Structure formats: C-alpha cells, structure tokens
Amino acid sequence: MTEHTSKDVSSVIGVDVGATKILVGCVGRDGTVLCRRRYPMKRENQTTALNSVHEAIEDFMRAEGKGFSPSAMGVGLVGHVDAAAGIWRYWVNLPIHTPIPLAAQLNTRYHLPVVIDNDVQAATLAEMHLGVGRETEEFIYINIGTGV
C-alpha cells in the first residue's frame, strides 16, 4: 500500500522490521504517513534476513524517495538491540546471532543520521509522542505481533 501527500514536508524514514514483514515509510515530523510500502522478511539465515532489510529500504528509497529529503532514519527491530551503540544483537526467531552494526551500515549507505531500537520500544515512544501520549500522562502499550 502506498499513500501520497505533498512531498514538500520535513520528513524521516521509518522502518519496522518484524518476523514476517518489513514496513518502510516516509513520515512527516507530525507523524503523518506520507507514503509506505510493505515487504516480505526472508529469514533463512542471518545474511538473508539482513539482505531483506537492506533490499526493502533500497527499493523504497528508489521507488518512493524521489522528492523527499528525509532528515533521519529510524528503525524498529525485533529482538535485542543495543540502541546506544546502534547494534542489532540477536533475535530468537530470526537467524540473527552475530551482532550487526546496522545503524552505521545505514548511515554510510544513505548519509542520514540513523537510530535503531527494539520495535516495541520504538512503537511505544511513537505512541507517547505522536499518539495517545499527547492526550494523557499515563497509558499502556500492548504489542500484538506475529508471535502472539
């Protein structure tokens, strides 16, 4: 699915890496989804899984990125993430067993500041800053993913 609005908006690239799919979108600073695409997550081994992430981002940037000038990229990843170091550590249900310096890889490739975090942590922060968290001081975020 692709959504389009004006491309003259300050934006960031958001990537949601899950067990079965990868979602990539261009998001305005106010949280408005400007465009998005869904990709399959191939998970035969670590190389295949990592290539799925890179291929999804590359395809999105080639197909949807024209006209956008994103100022940063944020990536939510399944599993254990060292957000401060920008490293995807591992995940039990995906063959990610050797730490991957994903933030540095993406920064080098796209020349953007890149932040990575656990996908549920990233979704909770987004809800806090762009969703119901703007209306209340307290809320509970419950993630219902593929494994539930």
DSSP file with accessible surface (Angstrom, degrees, kcal/mol):
  #  RESIDUE AA STRUCTURE BP1 BP2  ACC     N-H-->O    O-->H-N    N-H-->O    O-->H-N    TCO  KAPPA ALPHA  PHI   PSI    X-CA   Y-CA   Z-CA
    1    1 A M              0   0  139      0, 0.0     2,-0.4     0, 0.0    35,-0.2   0.000 360.0 360.0 360.0 135.3    0.0    0.0    0.0
    2    2 A T        -     0   0   55     33,-0.1     2,-0.4    35,-0.1    35,-0.1  -0.979 360.0-169.5-125.5 131.9    1.3    3.4   -0.9
    3    3 A E        -     0   0   62     -2,-0.4     2,-0.4    33,-0.1    33,-0.1  -0.931   8.4-163.3-115.8 145.2   -0.1    6.7    0.4
    4    4 A H        +     0   0  109     -2,-0.4     2,-0.2    31,-0.1    31,-0.2  -0.988  19.4 152.1-132.1 140.2    0.9   10.1   -1.0
    5    5 A T        -     0   0   70     -2,-0.4     4,-0.1    29,-0.3    29,-0.0  -0.759  62.7 -37.4-137.7-167.3    0.6   13.6    0.2
    6    6 A S        -     0   0   69     -2,-0.2     3,-0.2     1,-0.2    -1,-0.1  -0.239  44.5-150.5 -57.7 138.8    2.8   16.7   -0.5
    7    7 A K  S    S+     0   0   70      1,-0.2     2,-0.5    -3,-0.1    62,-0.3   0.405  81.0  87.7 -91.2   2.7    6.5   15.9   -0.8
    8    8 A D        +     0   0  152     60,-0.1     2,-0.4     2,-0.1    -1,-0.2  -0.229  67.8 109.8 -93.3  46.0    7.4   19.4    0.5
    9    9 A V  S    S-     0   0   56     -2,-0.5    60,-0.4    -3,-0.2     2,-0.2  -0.955  79.2-108.4-124.3 138.3    7.3   18.3    4.1
   10   10 A S        +     0   0   71     -2,-0.4    19,-1.4    58,-0.1     2,-0.3  -0.487  57.9 173.0 -61.0 128.9   10.1   17.8    6.6
   11   11 A S  E     -A   28   0A   0     58,-0.5    60,-2.7    17,-0.2    61,-0.4  -0.898  32.3-152.4-142.3 167.2   10.2   14.0    6.9
   12   12 A V  E     -A   27   0A  35     15,-2.4    15,-3.0    -2,-0.3     2,-0.5  -0.931  27.7-116.5-133.2 158.2   12.0   11.0    8.3
   13   13 A I  E     -Ab  26  73A   2     59,-2.5    61,-2.8    -2,-0.3     2,-0.4  -0.865  29.0-163.4 -95.6 128.7   12.2    7.4    7.0
   14   14 A G  E     -Ab  25  74A  26     11,-2.9    11,-2.7    -2,-0.5     2,-0.4  -0.943   4.8-170.8-113.9 135.8   10.7    4.9    9.4
   15   15 A V  E     -Ab  24  75A   8     59,-2.3    61,-3.2    -2,-0.4     2,-0.6  -0.994   6.8-167.2-129.0 127.5   11.4    1.1    9.1
   16   16 A D  E     -Ab  23  76A  58      7,-3.0     7,-2.4    -2,-0.4     2,-0.7  -0.951   8.2-165.8-115.8 109.1    9.6   -1.6   11.1
   17   17 A V  E     +Ab  22  77A   0     59,-3.2    61,-0.9    -2,-0.6     5,-0.2  -0.866  17.9 168.2-100.7 114.2   11.4   -4.9   10.9
   18   18 A G        -     0   0    9      3,-2.7    60,-0.0    -2,-0.7   127,-0.0  -0.540  49.7 -94.1-115.0-176.1    9.2   -7.8   12.0
   19   19 A A  S    S+     0   0    8     -2,-0.2     3,-0.1     1,-0.2    -2,-0.0   0.810 120.9  16.4 -70.4 -29.9    9.3  -11.6   11.9
   20   20 A T  S    S+     0   0   68      1,-0.2    21,-1.4    20,-0.1     2,-0.3   0.566 127.4  26.4-120.9 -14.1    7.2  -11.8    8.7
   21   21 A K  E     - C   0  40A  52     19,-0.3    -3,-2.7     2,-0.0     2,-0.4  -0.972  54.3-143.1-149.0 161.7    7.3   -8.4    7.2
   22   22 A I  E     -AC  17  39A   0     17,-2.8    17,-2.9    -2,-0.3     2,-0.5  -0.999  16.5-161.9-126.0 126.9    9.2   -5.1    6.8
   23   23 A L  E     -AC  16  38A  58     -7,-2.4    -7,-3.0    -2,-0.4     2,-0.4  -0.946   7.7-175.0-108.7 131.5    7.3   -1.9    6.6
   24   24 A V  E     +AC  15  37A   1     13,-2.6    13,-2.6    -2,-0.5     2,-0.3  -0.992  12.6 162.9-126.4 133.3    9.1    1.2    5.3
   25   25 A G  E     -AC  14  36A   8    -11,-2.7   -11,-2.9    -2,-0.4     2,-0.5  -0.970  39.1-126.5-146.7 160.7    7.5    4.6    5.2
   26   26 A C  E     -AC  13  35A   0      9,-2.5     8,-2.9    -2,-0.3     9,-1.3  -0.959  36.0-168.9-106.8 125.1    8.2    8.3    4.9
   27   27 A V  E     -AC  12  33A  33    -15,-3.0   -15,-2.4    -2,-0.5     6,-0.2  -0.958  17.8-128.2-124.8 132.6    6.7   10.1    7.9
   28   28 A G  E >   -A   11   0A   2      4,-3.2     3,-2.5    -2,-0.4   -17,-0.2  -0.301  35.8-104.1 -70.0 160.5    6.2   13.8    8.4
   29   29 A R  T 3  S+     0   0  148    -19,-1.4    -1,-0.1     1,-0.3   -18,-0.1   0.758 123.0  57.3 -59.4 -22.9    7.5   15.4   11.7
   30   30 A D  T 3  S-     0   0   99      2,-0.1    -1,-0.3     1,-0.0     3,-0.1   0.426 125.4-101.1 -88.0   1.5    3.9   15.5   12.9
   31   31 A G  S <  S+     0   0   25     -3,-2.5     2,-0.3     1,-0.3    -2,-0.1   0.397  72.6 147.7  95.9  -2.1    3.6   11.7   12.5
   32   32 A T        -     0   0   63      1,-0.1    -4,-3.2    -5,-0.1     2,-0.6  -0.512  49.6-128.4 -68.9 127.4    1.6   11.9    9.2
   33   33 A V  E     -C   27   0A  48     -2,-0.3    -6,-0.2    -6,-0.2     3,-0.1  -0.683  26.6-178.2 -78.3 116.7    2.4    8.9    6.9
   34   34 A L  E     -     0   0A   2     -8,-2.9   -29,-0.3    -2,-0.6     2,-0.3   0.827  67.1 -20.3 -86.1 -37.0    3.4   10.4    3.6
   35   35 A C  E     -C   26   0A   0     -9,-1.3    -9,-2.5   -31,-0.2    -1,-0.4  -0.951  64.8-176.9-164.2 157.0    3.9    7.1    1.8
   36   36 A R  E     -C   25   0A  99     -2,-0.3     2,-0.3   -11,-0.2   -11,-0.2  -0.991   7.4-164.7-157.6 157.8    4.6    3.5    2.8
   37   37 A R  E     -C   24   0A  76    -13,-2.6   -13,-2.6    -2,-0.3     2,-0.4  -0.986  14.9-136.8-144.4 152.7    5.3    0.1    1.4
   38   38 A R  E     -C   23   0A 160     -2,-0.3   -15,-0.2   -15,-0.2    -2,-0.0  -0.903  21.3-177.2-113.5 139.5    5.3   -3.5    2.8
   39   39 A Y  E     -C   22   0A  30    -17,-2.9   -17,-2.8    -2,-0.4     2,-0.1  -0.943  28.9-105.6-133.2 152.9    8.0   -6.1    2.0
   40   40 A P  E     -C   21   0A  88      0, 0.0     2,-0.7     0, 0.0   -19,-0.3  -0.471  26.4-131.4 -76.0 149.1    8.5   -9.7    2.9
   41   41 A M        -     0   0   14    -21,-1.4     2,-0.5    -2,-0.1     8,-0.1  -0.912  17.8-156.5 -99.4 113.7   11.0  -10.7    5.6
   42   42 A K        +     0   0   89     -2,-0.7    10,-0.3     6,-0.3    11,-0.1  -0.812  16.5 175.1 -89.5 131.5   13.2  -13.5    4.3
   43   43 A R        +     0   0  100     -2,-0.5    -1,-0.1     1,-0.1     3,-0.1  -0.002  34.4 120.5-134.6  32.8   14.6  -15.4    7.2
   44   44 A E  S    S-     0   0  139      1,-0.1     2,-0.3    50,-0.1    -1,-0.1   0.876  90.1 -18.2 -66.4 -38.2   16.5  -18.5    6.1
   45   45 A N  S  > S-     0   0   74     -3,-0.1     4,-2.6     1,-0.1     5,-0.2  -0.929  78.9 -84.7-156.7 178.0   19.8  -17.3    7.7
   46   46 A Q  H  > S+     0   0   42     -2,-0.3     4,-2.7     1,-0.2     5,-0.2   0.908 124.7  50.1 -61.5 -42.4   21.4  -14.1    9.0
   47   47 A T  H  > S+     0   0   92      1,-0.2     4,-2.8     2,-0.2    -1,-0.2   0.930 112.2  47.4 -62.8 -44.2   22.6  -12.9    5.6
   48   48 A T  H  > S+     0   0   32      2,-0.2     4,-2.1     1,-0.2    -6,-0.3   0.917 113.2  48.6 -63.4 -43.6   19.2  -13.4    4.0
   49   49 A A  H  X S+     0   0    0     -4,-2.6     4,-1.6     2,-0.2    -2,-0.2   0.940 113.9  45.5 -63.0 -46.4   17.4  -11.6    6.9
   50   50 A L  H  X S+     0   0   25     -4,-2.7     4,-2.4     1,-0.2    -2,-0.2   0.914 111.2  53.0 -65.1 -40.8   19.8   -8.7    6.8
   51   51 A N  H  X S+     0   0   73     -4,-2.8     4,-3.2    -5,-0.2     5,-0.3   0.873 103.9  57.9 -61.5 -35.8   19.6   -8.5    3.0
   52   52 A S  H  X S+     0   0    5     -4,-2.1     4,-2.2   -10,-0.3    -1,-0.2   0.913 107.8  46.7 -59.4 -42.5   15.8   -8.3    3.3
   53   53 A V  H  X S+     0   0    0     -4,-1.6     4,-2.2     2,-0.2     5,-0.2   0.960 115.7  44.1 -64.5 -50.9   16.1   -5.2    5.4
   54   54 A H  H  X S+     0   0   23     -4,-2.4     4,-2.7     1,-0.2    -2,-0.2   0.915 114.4  49.6 -62.2 -42.5   18.6   -3.6    3.1
   55   55 A E  H  X S+     0   0  100     -4,-3.2     4,-2.8     2,-0.2     5,-0.2   0.890 109.9  51.2 -65.5 -39.1   16.7   -4.5   -0.1
   56   56 A A  H  X S+     0   0    3     -4,-2.2     4,-2.5    -5,-0.3    -1,-0.2   0.946 113.6  43.7 -63.4 -47.3   13.4   -3.2    1.4
   57   57 A I  H  X S+     0   0    0     -4,-2.2     4,-2.8     2,-0.2     5,-0.2   0.931 114.6  50.1 -63.7 -44.6   14.9    0.2    2.3
   58   58 A E  H  X S+     0   0   57     -4,-2.7     4,-2.3    -5,-0.2    -2,-0.2   0.932 112.1  46.9 -61.0 -45.6   16.7    0.4   -1.1
   59   59 A D  H  X S+     0   0   46     -4,-2.8     4,-3.0     2,-0.2     5,-0.3   0.927 113.1  49.6 -62.8 -43.5   13.6   -0.4   -3.0
   60   60 A F  H  X>S+     0   0    0     -4,-2.5     4,-3.4    -5,-0.2     5,-1.1   0.939 111.2  48.0 -61.0 -47.1   11.6    2.1   -1.0
   61   61 A M  H  X5S+     0   0   38     -4,-2.8     4,-0.6     3,-0.2    -1,-0.2   0.890 115.8  45.1 -63.1 -37.5   14.1    4.9   -1.5
   62   62 A R  H  <5S+     0   0  130     -4,-2.3     4,-0.2    -5,-0.2    -2,-0.2   0.924 123.5  33.9 -70.7 -43.0   14.3    4.2   -5.2
   63   63 A A  H  <5S+     0   0   41     -4,-3.0    -2,-0.2    -5,-0.2    -3,-0.2   0.880 137.4  14.6 -82.9 -40.4   10.5    3.9   -5.7
   64   64 A E  H  <5S+     0   0    7     -4,-3.4    -3,-0.2    -5,-0.3    -2,-0.1   0.605 106.0  80.2-111.7 -18.7    9.2    6.5   -3.2
   65   65 A G    ><< +     0   0   15     -5,-1.1     3,-1.9    -4,-0.6     2,-0.2   0.651  60.2 110.3 -74.1 -15.8   12.1    8.6   -2.1
   66   66 A K  T 3  S+     0   0  139      1,-0.3     3,-0.1    -4,-0.2    -4,-0.0  -0.399  88.1  15.6 -62.6 127.6   12.2   10.9   -5.1
   67   67 A G  T 3  S+     0   0   56      1,-0.3     2,-0.3    -2,-0.2    -1,-0.3   0.205 104.8 102.9  95.6 -19.2   11.1   14.4   -4.0
   68   68 A F    <   -     0   0   13     -3,-1.9    -1,-0.3    -4,-0.1   -60,-0.1  -0.759  50.9-165.4 -94.6 146.9   11.6   13.7   -0.3
   69   69 A S        -     0   0  107    -60,-0.4   -58,-0.5    -2,-0.3    -3,-0.1  -0.679  17.6-163.3-125.7  75.5   14.5   14.9    1.6
   70   70 A P        -     0   0   23      0, 0.0   -58,-0.3     0, 0.0     3,-0.1  -0.298  13.4-155.2 -63.6 145.3   14.4   12.9    4.8
   71   71 A S  S    S-     0   0   44    -60,-2.7     2,-0.3     1,-0.2   -59,-0.2   0.573  70.8  -4.5 -95.8 -11.3   16.5   14.3    7.7
   72   72 A A        -     0   0   26    -61,-0.4   -59,-2.5    40,-0.2     2,-0.4  -0.975  60.0-127.0-167.4 171.6   16.9   11.0    9.5
   73   73 A M  E     -bd  13 114A   3     40,-2.4    42,-2.4    -2,-0.3     2,-0.4  -0.999  14.8-166.3-134.6 135.7   16.0    7.3    9.6
   74   74 A G  E     -bd  14 115A  31    -61,-2.8   -59,-2.3    -2,-0.4     2,-0.5  -0.978   5.7-166.0-121.1 136.6   14.6    5.3   12.5
   75   75 A V  E     -bd  15 116A   4     40,-2.6    42,-2.0    -2,-0.4     2,-0.5  -0.982   7.6-160.3-128.0 122.7   14.5    1.5   12.5
   76   76 A G  E     -bd  16 117A   6    -61,-3.2   -59,-3.2    -2,-0.5     2,-0.4  -0.901  20.8-169.4 -99.0 126.0   12.5   -0.7   14.9
   77   77 A L  E     -bd  17 118A   0     40,-2.8    42,-2.3    -2,-0.5    43,-0.3  -0.928  23.2-118.2-122.1 142.2   13.8   -4.2   15.1
   78   78 A V  S    S+     0   0   10    -61,-0.9     2,-0.1    -2,-0.4    12,-0.1  -0.404  79.7  15.8 -67.5 146.4   12.6   -7.4   16.6
   79   79 A G  S    S-     0   0   11     -2,-0.1     2,-0.5    10,-0.1    12,-0.2  -0.448 109.7 -12.1  96.0-159.2   14.8   -8.8   19.2
   80   80 A H  E     +E   90   0B  98     10,-3.1     9,-1.9    -2,-0.1    10,-1.2  -0.725  61.5 180.0 -91.7 126.1   17.6   -7.5   21.3
   81   81 A V  E     -E   88   0B  28     -2,-0.5     2,-1.0     7,-0.2     7,-0.2  -0.976  29.0-148.2-128.7 135.4   19.0   -4.1   20.2
   82   82 A D  E  >> -E   87   0B  51      5,-3.2     5,-2.1    -2,-0.4     4,-1.2  -0.836  24.0-178.5 -97.2  90.0   21.8   -2.0   21.7
   83   83 A A  T  45S+     0   0   42     -2,-1.0    33,-0.4     1,-0.2     3,-0.3   0.890  75.6  55.2 -61.9 -40.5   20.2    1.3   20.7
   84   84 A A  T  45S+     0   0  104      1,-0.2    -1,-0.2    -3,-0.2    -2,-0.1   0.885 116.9  36.1 -62.8 -37.0   23.1    3.4   22.1
   85   85 A A  T  45S-     0   0   59     -3,-0.2    -1,-0.2     2,-0.1    -2,-0.2   0.560 107.9-123.2 -92.0 -10.3   25.7    1.6   20.0
   86   86 A G  T  <5 +     0   0    6     -4,-1.2    17,-2.0    -3,-0.3     2,-0.5   0.801  62.8 142.1  73.9  29.6   23.4    1.1   17.0
   87   87 A I  E   < -E   82   0B  35     -5,-2.1    -5,-3.2    14,-0.2     2,-0.8  -0.903  50.7-145.7-115.6 130.1   23.8   -2.7   17.1
   88   88 A W  E     -EF  81 100B   0     12,-2.8    12,-2.4    -2,-0.5    -7,-0.2  -0.814  23.9-174.1 -85.5 109.8   21.2   -5.3   16.3
   89   89 A R  E     -     0   0B  89     -9,-1.9     2,-0.3    -2,-0.8    -1,-0.2   0.983  43.3 -58.2 -76.8 -64.1   22.3   -8.0   18.8
   90   90 A Y  E     -E   80   0B 105    -10,-1.2   -10,-3.1   -12,-0.1     2,-0.3  -0.980  33.9-145.1-171.2 168.0   20.1  -11.0   18.1
   91   91 A W  B > > -G   96   0C  42      5,-1.5     5,-0.8     3,-0.5     3,-0.6  -0.972  16.4-140.0-148.0 136.5   16.6  -12.4   17.9
   92   92 A V  T 3 5S+     0   0  110     -2,-0.3    -1,-0.1     1,-0.2     5,-0.0   0.901 102.0  41.6 -63.3 -43.7   15.5  -15.9   18.8
   93   93 A N  T 3 5S+     0   0   91      2,-0.1    -1,-0.2     3,-0.0   -14,-0.0   0.479 112.6  57.4 -90.1  -4.3   13.0  -16.4   15.9
   94   94 A L  T < 5S-     0   0    2     -3,-0.6     2,-2.6     2,-0.1    -3,-0.5  -0.955  95.0-111.5-118.6 149.4   15.2  -14.9   13.3
   95   95 A P  T   5S+     0   0   24      0, 0.0     2,-0.9     0, 0.0     3,-0.2  -0.213  70.3 132.7 -78.1  52.8   18.7  -16.1   12.5
   96   96 A I  B   < +G   91   0C   0     -2,-2.6    -5,-1.5    -5,-0.8    -2,-0.1  -0.879  14.5 138.3-101.7  98.8   20.4  -13.0   13.8
   97   97 A H        +     0   0  130     -2,-0.9    -1,-0.2    -7,-0.2    -7,-0.0   0.569  54.5  63.5-118.6 -17.9   23.1  -14.5   16.0
   98   98 A T  S    S-     0   0   89     -3,-0.2    -1,-0.2   -10,-0.0   -10,-0.1  -0.947  96.0-104.9-109.7 127.5   26.1  -12.3   15.3
   99   99 A P        -     0   0   65      0, 0.0   -10,-0.2     0, 0.0    -9,-0.1  -0.219  33.7-153.1 -53.8 139.3   25.7   -8.6   16.3
  100  100 A I  B     -F   88   0B   5    -12,-2.4   -12,-2.8    -4,-0.0     2,-2.4  -0.968  15.1-142.3-119.5 123.6   25.2   -6.3   13.3
  101  101 A P     >  +     0   0   64      0, 0.0     4,-2.2     0, 0.0   -14,-0.2  -0.376  40.8 160.1 -79.4  66.1   26.2   -2.6   13.4
  102  102 A L  H  >  +     0   0    0     -2,-2.4     4,-2.7     1,-0.2     5,-0.3   0.866  63.4  55.4 -63.7 -40.6   23.0   -1.7   11.4
  103  103 A A  H  > S+     0   0   12    -17,-2.0     4,-2.5    -3,-0.3    -1,-0.2   0.939 111.1  45.5 -60.0 -44.1   22.9    2.0   12.3
  104  104 A A  H  > S+     0   0   57    -18,-0.4     4,-2.5     2,-0.2     5,-0.2   0.910 111.8  52.5 -66.2 -39.9   26.4    2.5   11.0
  105  105 A Q  H  X S+     0   0   65     -4,-2.2     4,-2.0     1,-0.2    -2,-0.2   0.934 113.9  42.4 -59.7 -47.5   25.7    0.5    7.8
  106  106 A L  H  X S+     0   0    0     -4,-2.7     4,-2.7     2,-0.2     6,-0.3   0.876 112.3  53.9 -70.4 -36.7   22.6    2.5    7.0
  107  107 A N  H  X S+     0   0   73     -4,-2.5     4,-2.0    -5,-0.3     5,-0.3   0.934 110.9  46.7 -61.5 -44.8   24.3    5.8    7.9
  108  108 A T  H  < S+     0   0   99     -4,-2.5    -2,-0.2     1,-0.2    -1,-0.2   0.911 116.5  44.6 -63.3 -41.2   27.1    5.1    5.5
  109  109 A R  H  < S+     0   0  118     -4,-2.0    -2,-0.2    -5,-0.2    -1,-0.2   0.881 128.2  23.5 -73.5 -40.1   24.7    4.0    2.7
  110  110 A Y  H  < S-     0   0   33     -4,-2.7    -2,-0.2     2,-0.2    -1,-0.2   0.454  92.2-129.5-110.5  -3.0   22.2    6.8    3.0
  111  111 A H     <  +     0   0  160     -4,-2.0    -4,-0.1    -5,-0.3    -3,-0.1   0.890  67.6 122.9  54.8  42.9   24.2    9.6    4.6
  112  112 A L  S    S-     0   0   19     -5,-0.3    -1,-0.2    -6,-0.3     2,-0.2  -0.962  74.2-100.3-127.3 149.7   21.4   10.1    7.2
  113  113 A P        -     0   0   79      0, 0.0   -40,-2.4     0, 0.0     2,-0.4  -0.519  46.5-158.7 -63.2 135.3   21.5   10.0   11.0
  114  114 A V  E     -d   73   0A  22    -42,-0.2     2,-0.4    -2,-0.2   -40,-0.2  -0.984  15.1-172.5-126.8 131.7   20.1    6.6   11.9
  115  115 A V  E     -d   74   0A 100    -42,-2.4   -40,-2.6    -2,-0.4     2,-0.3  -0.978   6.9-170.4-119.8 132.6   18.6    5.5   15.2
  116  116 A I  E     +d   75   0A   1     -2,-0.4     2,-0.3   -33,-0.4   -40,-0.2  -0.908  13.5 155.2-119.5 153.8   17.7    1.8   15.8
  117  117 A D  E     -d   76   0A  37    -42,-2.0   -40,-2.8    -2,-0.3   -35,-0.1  -0.966  52.2 -67.3-160.0 169.7   15.7    0.4   18.7
  118  118 A N  E  >  -d   77   0A  45     -2,-0.3     4,-2.8   -42,-0.2   -40,-0.2  -0.401  50.2-122.1 -60.8 141.9   13.6   -2.6   19.7
  119  119 A D  H  > S+     0   0   28    -42,-2.3     4,-2.4     1,-0.2     5,-0.2   0.876 110.1  47.4 -61.7 -38.3   10.4   -2.5   17.6
  120  120 A V  H  > S+     0   0   46    -43,-0.3     4,-2.4     2,-0.2    -1,-0.2   0.919 112.6  49.5 -71.4 -39.5    8.1   -2.5   20.7
  121  121 A Q  H  > S+     0   0   92      2,-0.2     4,-2.3     1,-0.2    -2,-0.2   0.931 112.5  48.4 -61.1 -45.0   10.2    0.2   22.4
  122  122 A A  H  X S+     0   0   34     -4,-2.8     4,-2.3     1,-0.2    -2,-0.2   0.914 111.7  49.0 -63.0 -42.9   10.1    2.3   19.2
  123  123 A A  H  X S+     0   0   30     -4,-2.4     4,-2.5    -5,-0.2    -1,-0.2   0.893 110.3  51.4 -65.1 -38.5    6.3    1.9   18.8
  124  124 A T  H  X S+     0   0   39     -4,-2.4     4,-2.5     2,-0.2    -2,-0.2   0.930 110.5  48.3 -64.4 -44.1    5.8    2.9   22.5
  125  125 A L  H  X S+     0   0   62     -4,-2.3     4,-2.4     2,-0.2     5,-0.3   0.899 111.1  50.9 -63.2 -40.5    7.8    6.0   22.0
  126  126 A A  H  X>S+     0   0   48     -4,-2.3     4,-3.0     2,-0.2     5,-0.6   0.927 111.3  47.7 -62.9 -43.3    5.9    6.9   18.8
  127  127 A E  H  X5S+     0   0   69     -4,-2.5     6,-2.0     3,-0.2     4,-1.4   0.907 112.1  51.0 -64.3 -37.7    2.6    6.4   20.7
  128  128 A M  H  <5S+     0   0   77     -4,-2.5    -2,-0.2    -5,-0.2    -1,-0.2   0.914 122.0  29.8 -66.3 -41.8    3.8    8.5   23.5
  129  129 A H  H  <5S+     0   0  121     -4,-2.4    -2,-0.2    -5,-0.2    -1,-0.2   0.750 137.2  20.3 -93.3 -25.9    5.0   11.5   21.3
  130  130 A L  H  <5S+     0   0   66     -4,-3.0    -3,-0.2    -5,-0.3    -2,-0.2   0.501 122.6  37.4-121.9  -9.0    2.6   11.3   18.4
  131  131 A G  S ><<S-     0   0   18     -4,-1.4     3,-2.2    -5,-0.6     4,-0.3   0.056 119.1 -24.5-116.8-133.0   -0.4    9.3   19.6
  132  132 A V  G >> S+     0   0   52      1,-0.3     3,-2.0     2,-0.2     4,-1.0   0.746 118.8  76.3 -61.4 -23.0   -2.4    8.9   22.8
  133  133 A G  G 34 S+     0   0   16     -6,-2.0    -1,-0.3     1,-0.3    -5,-0.2   0.724  86.7  61.7 -62.2 -20.1    0.5   10.1   24.9
  134  134 A R  G <4 S+     0   0  160     -3,-2.2    -1,-0.3    -7,-0.4    -2,-0.2   0.696 109.1  42.2 -76.0 -17.4   -0.2   13.6   23.8
  135  135 A E  T <4 S+     0   0  159     -3,-2.0     2,-0.3    -4,-0.3    -2,-0.2   0.584 120.9  28.5-104.3 -15.4   -3.6   13.4   25.4
  136  136 A T     <  -     0   0   60     -4,-1.0    -1,-0.2    -8,-0.1     3,-0.1  -0.983  59.8-138.2-146.5 154.4   -2.7   11.6   28.7
  137  137 A E  S    S+     0   0  193     -2,-0.3     2,-0.4     1,-0.1    -1,-0.1   0.698  92.7  45.3 -83.8 -21.0    0.2   11.3   31.1
  138  138 A E        +     0   0  162      2,-0.0     2,-0.3     0, 0.0    -1,-0.1  -0.980  63.1 142.6-129.3 134.8   -0.4    7.5   31.5
  139  139 A F        -     0   0   62     -2,-0.4     2,-0.5    -3,-0.1   -11,-0.0  -0.973  36.8-129.2-157.5 164.0   -1.1    4.8   29.1
  140  140 A I        -     0   0  148     -2,-0.3     2,-0.6     2,-0.0    -2,-0.0  -0.978  15.1-154.7-119.3 131.1   -0.2    1.2   28.5
  141  141 A Y        -     0   0   76     -2,-0.5     2,-0.5     2,-0.0   -17,-0.1  -0.928  10.3-171.9-105.6 122.6    1.1    0.0   25.1
  142  142 A I        -     0   0  126     -2,-0.6     2,-0.6     2,-0.0    -2,-0.0  -0.968  12.4-148.0-115.7 121.9    0.5   -3.7   24.4
  143  143 A N        -     0   0   59     -2,-0.5     2,-0.7     2,-0.0   -23,-0.0  -0.786   9.5-168.6 -92.9 124.4    2.1   -5.1   21.3
  144  144 A I        +     0   0  124     -2,-0.6     2,-0.2     4,-0.0    -2,-0.0  -0.922  26.9 159.6-110.6 102.1    0.3   -7.8   19.4
  145  145 A G    >   -     0   0   30     -2,-0.7     3,-1.8  -127,-0.0  -127,-0.0  -0.477  56.7 -75.7-113.5-170.6    2.8   -9.3   16.9
  146  146 A T  T 3  S+     0   0   86      1,-0.3  -128,-0.0    -2,-0.2    -2,-0.0   0.844 125.0  56.2 -56.9 -38.0    3.3  -12.4   14.9
  147  147 A G  T 3         0   0   77      0, 0.0    -1,-0.3     0, 0.0    -3,-0.0   0.581 360.0 360.0 -76.4  -7.1    4.5  -14.4   17.9
  148  148 A V    <         0   0  131     -3,-1.8    -4,-0.0     0, 0.0     0, 0.0  -0.700 360.0 360.0 -92.7 360.0    1.3  -13.7   20.0
